[in-house]
Amino acid sequence: MSSLLHTITAFLLSISLIFSPFASTFITPLGTAHAADAAEANGAADDSVPAEPDDPELRREREIGRKAVKQIEEQMELIADPARIAHLTMIAEKLRYHLERDIPYEVRIIRSDLPNAFCLPGGFIFFTSRMLELLSSDSEIAAVMAHEMVHIDRSHSIKMAAKANRVTLAAIAAILVSGGAMAPIVLAQVAQVAMTSAYSIEFEKEADSVGLDVLIAANYSPTGMVTLMEKFMHEEMKRAPREYGIYMGHPESVDRVQSMSEKLRSLRISLERKTPLQLLRTSIKEDGGKIHLLIDGIEVWGGEQTAHTLEMLEQAQVLLNRDFQMELAPYDLQLEGDGKNQSLLRLKNNVLAKTPLPEGMPDLAAFRGNLLAALARAQAKHPIAKYFR
């Protein structure tokens, strides 16, 4: 069991202290002093603490969330990284306007070797350090965050606790805020659902589907949701099937990948994994009288540094950036011509390069071979995907 799982267990056992008559410091809601301490621990400025909302229901949810946040901050190691916290907050701000409720979101980072993210009622989102290492781009970060924000926006953890106790949402909120005898039990239920992603299949599917809509509305690559889930599938292969975390089996990641892929197809949005994975990136480099076209830092074509060579490489780069995708099949790169007289290289239906070539420049067959090698290297870095389905 990982250190994070031990910490979660300890947190759930100790959470009753929040309402204990012998721990009056825990009864006090998270005030200005503690909020400033939390902001400092994460490297944020004091003025980064969001103003309280006017909605009384949302204020109650934030009070519930704060009680759990305080315990988490005492049980788990927060990472002070002002730049990264600011970056995560920026992504949250871009997403929040596409959700139903106007919730002030706060993001924190926990040190852990387990890739995980979870949220608490009222707008509190936690990433583990390993999760951030796993993500390749803002699109994948936004995919995680959008999923968690939907759980918060739709009050999923509180609804789960209400269902378990067979009471209304208003009654659950009243129990939690009152600090009565049932409060520690119910708060532990809310926290357990949130921290272990023990949501119902219905709520997980809602978070996936609405989260995808939010990604699209905020102009992030929606394929980031698919590559994220594929990475979770890869992690599932390496870990026990009942690990805690955003990727635990409700529903299984393979089903989630299929569901998100089908939704993108229904919206006529192509799967383009290279953007969220930050792969198949092109560049042109000049070096010692030579000029080279690179993909992911490796040369695929080049020649003497002349205006003609540069023009050919730049034209090829434009088309590669647009159409050279990880989902490409080898037959989408077609040579035309006979034997050594191959005069045209097509990428799908567009001309990528054609003869005559500048003297000393590798022929089109060599260019095609290098492109296929670059494609294979990129796919090998994300082997879990079914690229040609």
N, C-alpha and C positions, 0 to 999 in steps of 0.2 A: 504494500500500500504506500502510495507516495506521501510526501510531507504535506501536500495540500489536502489530501484526504484525511490525514490525522488532524490537521487544523480544522477542517470542516466538522469532524466528529466532536472535537473539543469545543468548537463554537456552539454546536447544537446542544451539548450537555450543559454549557455554561450560560446559555442565553436567558435562563430563568433569573439570573442575577439582575437583569434589566429592571425587573419588578420587585426584587427582593427588598423587604423592609430593613434588612441589615446592610444594604448597599445603596444608600440614598443618593450617592453621586451618579448612579446609573439611571435613577428615576428622572432626573432633570433632562428635558429635551435638549437636543444638540443646539447649543446657543452660540453666540458670536465668538466666544473664546475658543470653543472646540472647533468651530468651523474654520477659524483662522489657523489652528494647529493642523487640521487636516489639509488645508490649502498649502501650508508651509511644507508638510511632509511630502506632498506631491510636487513641490517646486512652484506652486501657483501663487500669484499675487493675492493680497487680501481682497481686492475689489473683484476677484474672479468668482466669489461666492454669489450665486444668482439670487435675485430678489424673490421673496415668497409670493406665490400665486394668490390671486383673489378668490379662486374657486375653493369653497370650504372642503369639498370632498377631496380635492387634490392636496390641500394642506394636511388633511388627516393622513393621506397616503404618504406624504413626505415625512410626517412625524413617525409613522410606522417604519419607513425606510431608514430614517436616521437612527432609530434604536438599534436596528440590525447593523448599520454601517459602523456605529461606535464600537460594537463588539468585534466586528471584522478587523477594524483598525488596531484593536488591542491584541488580536490573536494572530494576525498575519503581517508579514513584512511588506510595507509599502515602499515603492521605488520613487525616489525624488529625481525626476527628469523633466524639468520645466519645458524644454523644447518639445518633447514627445507628448506631454500632457496637452500642451497648446495645440499641437497638430491633431490629436484625437478630438479635442473640443471643437476645433474648426470643422471636422467631418461631421460631428454630431449636430452642429449648428446648421449645416447644409441639409441634413436629413430631417430635422425636427419639424420644419415647416410643411412637410408633406404627410404628417400624421394628424389624427383627429383632434387631439388635445394639445393645448399650449403648455407643455411641461418643460421646466428648466432642467436640463440634463447635466450631470457631473460625472466625470470619468476619472477612474483611479487605476493604478497598475500595481499588481501584487507579484512578488518574486516567487516563482514556482517553476519546476521542470515539467509540469503537466499543461498541455495546451488547453486552455479553458477560458470562457468568458461567461459572466452571469450578471444579472441585474436584480435590483431590489425596488420595491414600490416607491413611487414618487420621483423617479428619474436618476437613480444611482447605478452606474455601469462599471463593472470591474473587468479588466483584462489581466491575464497572467503574462509574465515576461516571455514564457515559452510560446504562448499564443501569438504574440507580436512577432517573434522570430519566425514563426511558421508562415506568416502572411507576407505576400510578395509585393503588394501594391495598395494604394488607397482604395481601390475598388473592392479588394478582399476585406480590408478593414471595415469599409462601409457595409459590406454584406453581413459581417458579424454584428456590427452595431445596429443596423436596421432590424435584424432579427430580434435582438434584445429590446430595442425601443418599441417594437410592436407588443412584446410581452408587457412592457410597462404601460404603454398607451391603452391597452385593452384590459389592464388590471388582472392579468392571468393568474399570478400567484395568489392574490387575494380571493379570486373566484374559486381556485382550487381548495383553499382553506375553508371557504364558505360551504362548498359542496361536501367536503369531508365532515364538517360539523353540522350539516343540514340546517344552516341558518342563512339569512340574507346577507348581502354585501354590507348593508348599513349596520347590521348587527355585529358582523366581524370587525368592522372599523371601530365601532363603539367599544367592543371588548378589548381590542388592542390599545386604543388610546386611553382607556380608563385605568389600566394597570391592575385590574381585578385578578381573582384567583385563576381564571382561565387564560389570562393574557399570555403568560410564558409558554403555555402549550400551543396556543394558536400562532404566536410569533415564531415559534420553532418550526411549525408546519410551513408557514409562509417562507421562512428562510431556507428550509430544506428543499422545497420546490424550486426556489430561485437558484440556489447554489449548486444543486445537482441536476438542474434541467429536468426535473421529474414532472413535466407538464403532460397533459393528456395529448393523445395523438391529434385530436381536433385543434388544440391550441398550438401545437408545433407546426401543423400544416398551415394554420392561419398566419403564424409568424413568418414562415417561409414565403407564402404567397404574397401577403401584404408587404413583407420586406422587399421582395423583388419589385413590386410596384413602386415602392419608395426609392429604390436604387435608380430605376428608370427615370422617375420624376426629377431626381436630383442630379441627373446626367453622369452617373457612374456606370461603368460597364456592367450590365446585368449578368454577363458570363462570370463575373466575380463570385456570384452566389453558387454557380455550378463548380468552379474550380475549388472553392472553399469546401464544399461538401465532398468533392473527390479527395481532397487532402485528408478530411476526416475519415473517409473510407480507408485510406492508406494507414492512418494512425490506428484504426480499429484492428487492422491486421497485425499490428505490433503490440497491442495491449489486450488486457483482459476484457471480455465482452461487456462487463458491467461497470466499467469505469464511470466515475462522475464526469460531467462536463457537457458542454453544448452539443457534442456529437454523440451522446449516448442514444441508444436505440429507440427513440420515439419520434417518428418512425425510423426504420433503418436508413442509413445514409444512401444505400443503393436505390431505395425507393424515392428518396428525396431528390437525388440527382435526376432520376427519370422524370419525376413530376415537374421539376423546374425546367428541364430540357423541353418537355412537351409544352409547357406554358410559353416558353420563348418561341417555339415553333408556331404556336397558335397566334402569337403576336407578330409573326413574320420577322423575328429578330434572329439573326444568325449567331450560332455559337462561335465566338472568336476568343479562344483561350489565351492567345499570346499577349493580349493587352493586360488582363489582370495578373498574369504570370510574369510579365516583363521579360518575355523571351522573343526570339527572332527580331531583335532590334538591329537596325541597319545603321551604318556610319560610313563615311568616306574619309580616308586618311592619306595624306601626302607624306612621302618618306624617301629622301635621297634620290630625287628625280623620278620616282615611281609614284603611282596613285592607285589606291586599293579600295575596293568595296568590301566591307566587313559585315558579317552577321554574328551577333553576340561576340564580337571581338576577334573573330577568325575570318581570314580573307577567303572570299568566294570567287573574286574576279579582279582583274587589274591589268595595268600595263604602264607604258612610258607616260610621263606626265605631259600630256598634250591637251589642247582644247578639245580635240575630237574624243579622246579617251574620257575626259571629264564629262563631256556631254552624254556619252553612252552610259557611264556609270550613274549619273544623276537621273537619267530617264528610267533606268532599271530600278533605282532606289525608290522612286515614286510608286511604281507598280508593285514592287515587293512590299512596301509599307501597307499598301491597300489590300492586296490579294494573296500574299504569301502567308497563309494561315496554318496553324498547327493541325487543322482538320483536313489539310490538302492531301489528296491521293497522288501517288507518283505519276499516274497517267495524266494528271492536270498540268504536268510539265512536259510538253511535247516538242520534239525536234522534227523539223520538216526538211526534206531533201534526201538524197541518196548517198550512202557511204560517206566519203570524205567531203562531199559537197553539201553538207547540211547547212542551210542558209538562213534558218529561222528557228527561234526558240519562243514557244508560246507558253504563257502562264494563264491557264484556263483558256479563254478565247481572245486574249490580248497579246500583242507582240511584245515580248520582253526584251529581245535583242535580235539583231539580224546582221548579216554580212553586207558589205565588206567591213572587216575589223581592222583596226590599226595594226601595223606590223609589230609582231612580237607578242600580241595579246592572245591568251589562251582561247582555244576554239569554243564553240557553243556547247559541244558535248562535255568538255571539261567544266564549263560553267554550270551546266545542268547537274553533273555529278556532285559538284561542290554544294549546290543548293540542296540536293537530296541528303547529303551528309549533314548539313546544318539543320535540316528538318528532323532528321533522326536524333541528333544530339538534343534538340529542344524537347522532343517527345519523350526521350529517355529521362529527362529531368522531372517529368510529370507522367509516370508510366501507367497510372491507374485509369486514365481516361480511355474511353472507347471512341477513337478519333473518326472512324469511318462509318459509324452507324447512321 
